[in-house]
Amino acid sequence: MSLPPCPKCNSEYVYQDQEQLICPECGHEWNPAEVAAEDAPITAKDTNGTLLQEGDRITVAKDLKVKGSSMVIKIGTKALIRRIVDAKDHELDCKVDGVGEMMVTAAFVKKA
């Protein structure tokens, strides 16, 4: 059975204690299942279930009220996804045409 090297000091003398892996050289302990989950790429899906990526053009699928403002982003407004972040509600960092930079929820947009 081969265990991965220590992520902190890259030592090959790692041993397993139940679910944890332990490095005897630097004392680092980690769970390999948690490390694999952290390395997974961040994904977001639009209203139709299509996977969104950075650089995609999207359109707003529903009128959206802007928090702290009386402005409304109308249905059909185009935007460009700058990056996808790991957040509970606003996953897309976008440049919205006519509005500027803002965070948008992926469930309210569709890929153009």
JOKA-V226081 format. One record per residue. N is the residue number from 1. RES is the residue in one letter. SS is DSSP state (@ for helix, = for strand, . for the rest). PHI is phi in whole degrees, 0 to 359 (* if undefined). PSI is psi as a letter, one per 20 degrees, with the letter a starting at -180 (* if undefined). Layout:
N_RES_SS_PHI_PSI, N_RES_SS_PHI_PSI
This chain:
1_M_._*_p, 2_S_._255_p, 3_L_._257_q, 4_P_._291_q, 5_P_._291_r, 6_C_._297_p, 7_P_._288_i, 8_K_._270_g, 9_C_._245_i, 10_N_._65_k, 11_S_._285_q, 12_E_._266_i, 13_Y_._267_l, 14_V_=_266_q, 15_Y_=_231_r, 16_Q_=_254_p, 17_D_=_231_n, 18_Q_._58_d, 19_E_._269_i, 20_Q_=_273_q, 21_L_=_254_q, 22_I_=_230_p, 23_C_=_259_p, 24_P_._286_i, 25_E_._280_g, 26_C_._249_i, 27_G_._82_j, 28_H_._287_p, 29_E_=_239_p, 30_W_=_206_q, 31_N_=_255_o, 32_P_@_297_h, 33_A_@_291_h, 34_E_@_290_h, 35_V_@_295_g, 36_A_@_295_h, 37_A_@_291_h, 38_E_@_290_h, 39_D_._279_i, 40_A_._293_p, 41_P_._291_q, 42_I_._281_p, 43_T_._236_q, 44_A_=_217_q, 45_K_=_241_q, 46_D_._281_a, 47_T_._297_h, 48_N_._267_i, 49_G_._90_j, 50_T_._283_p, 51_L_=_290_p, 52_L_=_258_q, 53_Q_._229_r, 54_E_._296_p, 55_G_._94_i, 56_D_._288_q, 57_R_=_268_p, 58_I_=_230_r, 59_T_=_234_q, 60_V_=_285_p, 61_A_._266_i, 62_K_._204_q, 63_D_._299_p, 64_L_=_241_p, 65_K_=_277_p, 66_V_._271_p, 67_K_._300_p, 68_G_._76_j, 69_S_._212_r, 70_S_._266_j, 71_M_._286_q, 72_V_=_232_p, 73_I_=_271_o, 74_K_._283_q, 75_I_._300_p, 76_G_._91_i, 77_T_._294_p, 78_K_=_270_q, 79_A_=_210_r, 80_L_=_240_p, 81_I_=_282_o, 82_R_=_277_g, 83_R_=_201_r, 84_I_=_248_p, 85_V_._246_r, 86_D_._268_n, 87_A_._226_r, 88_K_._286_h, 89_D_._241_g, 90_H_._253_n, 91_E_._271_h, 92_L_=_253_p, 93_D_=_266_o, 94_C_=_236_r, 95_K_=_251_o, 96_V_=_269_p, 97_D_._299_p, 98_G_._82_i, 99_V_._239_g, 100_G_=_117_b, 101_E_=_282_p, 102_M_=_194_r, 103_M_=_268_p, 104_V_=_230_q, 105_T_._281_p, 106_A_@_296_h, 107_A_@_290_i, 108_F_@_255_j, 109_V_=_232_r, 110_K_=_223_q, 111_K_=_293_p, 112_A_._274_*
